Amino acid sequence: MPDAHHWQSHFIRGGGATAESPVGNSVRCVQTSAAALLVIPALILWISWDIGLGLAIVAAAIPLLVIATIIANHVSVAAVWSITTLLTVIGWALQIVGHQFFEQRRPALLDNPIHMLISPMYLFAKLFVALGFRRDLAALLQKSSA
C-alpha cells in the first residue's frame, strides 16, 4: 500500500493510474475515478431534463462518489466487488419488496429498464414537492401515481 507521500506526489504530478490504483486517474490535478466518469452522462441528462432537480441530484452524487472513492482506496478489488454486489442485491430487494408492500405492484423498471434513469428524478421531485420547493410538480406526480 502506498504511503501518503506517494499519493500526494502522484496527485500533484497529475500521473495516471498505477499498479496500486488501477481505476484512479488524475487529469490536470483533479482526481477522477471510473465511477465518476461513468455517472457524468446521467448527471448531464438529469440536468437537461430539469435544472433544479438535476443539480440536486449532482449535489447528492458528489458526497456519495467521494465516499465510494474513499472505500475503494482502502479495500481490495475483491472487497469493492463484494460490497458492490451486496449493495446491488439489497437495493433490488428493497425495490421489489417496497413496491409490493406499499404500491401492490411491480417496479416499473422491471418492465422498462429506462425507468432506472427516471427514478432518481422522480424521487427528487417527490422530495421537492414534500418540502414545498416545487409545487408545479405536484399535479404531475399525482397523475403519474394514479
C-alpha positions as CSV (number, residue, x, y, z in Angstrom):
1,M,0.0,0.0,0.0
2,P,1.5,3.3,-1.0
3,D,2.1,5.9,1.7
4,A,0.5,9.4,1.9
5,H,3.6,10.9,0.3
6,H,3.2,8.7,-2.7
7,W,-0.4,9.7,-3.1
8,Q,0.4,13.4,-2.7
9,S,3.2,13.4,-5.2
10,H,1.1,11.3,-7.6
11,F,-1.8,13.7,-7.3
12,I,0.4,16.8,-7.8
13,R,2.2,15.4,-10.8
14,G,-1.1,14.5,-12.4
15,G,0.0,11.0,-13.1
16,G,-2.3,8.3,-14.4
17,A,-3.3,5.0,-13.0
18,T,-0.7,3.0,-11.2
19,A,-0.5,-0.6,-10.1
20,E,-1.7,0.5,-6.7
21,S,-4.7,2.4,-8.1
22,P,-5.7,0.9,-11.5
23,V,-9.0,2.7,-11.6
24,G,-7.9,6.1,-10.3
25,N,-6.6,8.8,-12.7
26,S,-5.6,12.4,-12.3
27,V,-6.5,14.8,-15.1
28,R,-4.8,18.2,-14.6
29,C,-4.5,17.5,-10.9
30,V,-8.2,16.7,-10.5
31,Q,-8.7,13.2,-9.1
32,T,-11.1,11.1,-11.1
33,S,-12.4,7.5,-11.0
34,A,-14.3,5.2,-13.3
35,A,-17.4,5.7,-11.2
36,A,-17.3,9.5,-11.6
37,L,-16.7,9.3,-15.3
38,L,-19.5,6.8,-15.8
39,V,-22.0,8.8,-13.9
40,I,-21.3,12.1,-15.7
41,P,-23.6,11.3,-18.7
42,A,-26.5,10.5,-16.4
43,L,-25.9,13.7,-14.4
44,I,-25.9,15.8,-17.6
45,L,-29.1,14.1,-18.7
46,W,-30.9,14.8,-15.4
47,I,-29.7,18.5,-15.5
48,S,-31.0,18.8,-19.1
49,W,-34.4,17.4,-18.0
50,D,-34.8,19.8,-15.1
51,I,-32.0,22.1,-13.9
52,G,-33.2,22.3,-10.3
53,L,-33.8,18.6,-9.8
54,G,-30.6,17.7,-11.8
55,L,-28.4,20.0,-9.7
56,A,-29.9,18.5,-6.5
57,I,-29.0,15.0,-7.8
58,V,-25.5,16.3,-8.6
59,A,-25.2,17.7,-5.0
60,A,-26.3,14.3,-3.6
61,A,-24.0,12.3,-6.0
62,I,-20.8,14.2,-5.1
63,P,-20.6,13.0,-1.4
64,L,-21.6,9.5,-2.5
65,L,-18.9,9.4,-5.1
66,V,-16.3,10.7,-2.5
67,I,-17.4,8.0,0.0
68,A,-17.2,5.3,-2.7
69,T,-13.7,6.5,-3.7
70,I,-12.5,6.5,0.0
71,I,-13.9,3.0,0.4
72,A,-12.3,1.8,-2.9
73,N,-8.9,3.3,-1.9
74,H,-8.9,1.4,1.4
75,V,-10.1,-2.1,0.5
76,S,-9.1,-4.7,-2.1
77,V,-10.6,-5.0,-5.5
78,A,-12.4,-8.2,-4.4
79,A,-13.9,-6.3,-1.4
80,V,-15.0,-3.5,-3.8
81,W,-16.8,-6.1,-5.9
82,S,-18.3,-7.8,-2.9
83,I,-19.6,-4.5,-1.5
84,T,-21.0,-3.5,-4.9
85,T,-22.7,-6.9,-5.3
86,L,-24.1,-6.8,-1.8
87,L,-25.5,-3.2,-2.1
88,T,-27.0,-4.0,-5.5
89,V,-28.8,-7.1,-4.2
90,I,-30.0,-5.2,-1.2
91,G,-31.2,-2.3,-3.3
92,W,-33.1,-4.5,-5.8
93,A,-34.6,-6.5,-2.9
94,L,-35.8,-3.2,-1.2
95,Q,-37.2,-2.0,-4.6
96,I,-39.2,-5.2,-5.1
97,V,-40.4,-5.6,-1.5
98,G,-41.2,-1.8,-1.2
99,H,-43.2,-1.8,-4.4
100,Q,-45.1,-4.9,-3.4
101,F,-45.8,-3.7,0.1
102,F,-46.6,-0.1,-0.5
103,E,-47.9,0.0,-4.1
104,Q,-49.1,-3.5,-4.5
105,R,-47.4,-3.7,-8.0
106,R,-44.2,-4.5,-9.7
107,P,-41.5,-1.8,-10.0
108,A,-41.8,-0.1,-13.4
109,L,-38.1,-0.6,-14.1
110,L,-38.7,-4.4,-14.4
111,D,-40.9,-3.7,-17.4
112,N,-38.7,-0.9,-18.9
113,P,-35.1,-0.5,-17.7
114,I,-35.1,3.2,-18.8
115,H,-37.0,3.8,-15.6
116,M,-33.7,3.3,-13.8
117,L,-32.7,6.7,-15.2
118,I,-36.1,8.3,-14.4
119,S,-36.3,7.0,-10.8
120,P,-33.8,9.5,-9.3
121,M,-35.7,12.4,-10.9
122,Y,-39.0,11.0,-9.6
123,L,-37.7,10.6,-6.0
124,F,-36.1,14.1,-6.0
125,A,-39.4,15.6,-7.5
126,K,-41.4,13.9,-4.7
127,L,-38.9,15.3,-2.1
128,F,-39.0,18.8,-3.6
129,V,-42.9,18.8,-3.6
130,A,-43.0,17.4,0.0
131,L,-40.6,20.2,1.1
132,G,-42.7,22.8,-0.7
133,F,-40.0,23.7,-3.2
134,R,-41.7,22.7,-6.4
135,R,-45.5,22.9,-6.2
136,D,-45.6,22.9,-10.0
137,L,-44.6,19.2,-10.0
138,A,-47.3,18.1,-7.5
139,A,-50.0,17.7,-10.2
140,L,-47.6,15.8,-12.5
141,L,-46.7,13.4,-9.6
142,Q,-50.3,12.9,-8.7
143,K,-51.1,12.0,-12.3
144,S,-48.2,9.6,-12.6
145,S,-49.0,7.8,-9.3
146,A,-52.6,7.1,-10.3
